[in-house]
Amino acid sequence: MGAGERSQSVTIRDVARAAQVSPATVSRVMNRRSTVDVELARRVQQAAASLGYHPSVVAQGLARGRTELVSILVPDLGNPMFQSVLRGISRAAGVEGYRVLVTDSHEMPLEEPVLAHETRLRTDGLVLCSPRSHDQELLELAGKLEPFVLVNRRIEGLMAPTVSVDYAAGIRALAAHLAGLGHRRVAYLSGPMASVSNQERLDTLHESAQGRFEVNVLECGSMHEDGYEAADRALATGATAIIGYNDLVALGALGKFHAIGVSVPEQISVVGFDDIAFARYASPMLTTVAVPQESLGEEAWQRLSAVLRGEEPPADVCFTPRLEVRQSTARAPR
């Protein structure tokens, strides 16, 4: 039997029996309590080493009242946007000796409250990223999640630090760009129905389109395959430009147009949202709205870290995204 297998089957009672002490004494030694006699501590450590016993990090932390773990709940870890937010949090937290546990709700809003509560109970704090639950549900849940930070969402009346993005400003910039290129019919490939940022983009697009261009909204999703499948439907509307809910959707549409011989941007313009790394290396390079993804994570950690230290967190921050004009947009075809 290997050491890894052995440690999984060994319990604190086995160590206590081998060291001829009580399980409570083993627990105190493993949690570095100074009240244990030096000789007893040595016997416990030797017994644990010989048996290959390794205590649970979470259990140790709970016994000390601190785990030095924080958690993040995201709606879809397959989305590079959320991966970048996670990277920002992990790097910043690591500098202060914290590790990050990740939970994915798989775009299932009904699962979010349970997942958020369970993961919070196992860690010192929570980062709630782009939650899909309704405002009222999150307001009612907030007391069970503290301390936590809300990312990529704003909820009026929520007493928790918030780090967000002004998606309306990004859509206004995109709308002005497409209108300036002479586009009069635009298709919007809509994101997940429960996504608040999707609704914000859609509402702002309708407002920005007034007197400029017609908007056709098509149900889509948030992944490559969703954009690939929706590209044909977008063409059928007669649109000369497509706005993807995010870059993944836009890149999926680019792939479909390439497969069926539709030239971008000569025949149709395509734009995305987020500016994930792939956007810069697409062919053609994707015009998009750049969101400071890692900065969202870093700023979230600054606020959570302050609360964990018992300090007043920095004020809420809302980033203004930046339009990145590349090669996937051009003047509307005549």
Secondary structure, DSSP 8 states (H G I E B T S, - for coil): --HHHHHHH--HHHHHHHHTS-HHHHHHHHTT-TTS-HHHHHHHHHHHHHHT----HHHHHHHHT--SEEEEEES-TTSHHHHHHHHHHHHHHHHTT-EEEEEE-TT-GGGHHHHHHHHHHTSSEEEEES--S-HHHHHHHHHHH-SEEEES---TT--S-EEEE-HHHHHHHHHHHHHHTT--EEEEEE--TT-HHHHHHHHHHHHHHTTT-EEEEEE--SSHHHHHHHHHHHHHTT-SEEEESSHHHHHHHHHHHHHHT--TTTT-EEE-SB--GGGGGSSS--BEEE--HHHHHHHHHHHHHHHHTT------EEE--EEE--SS------
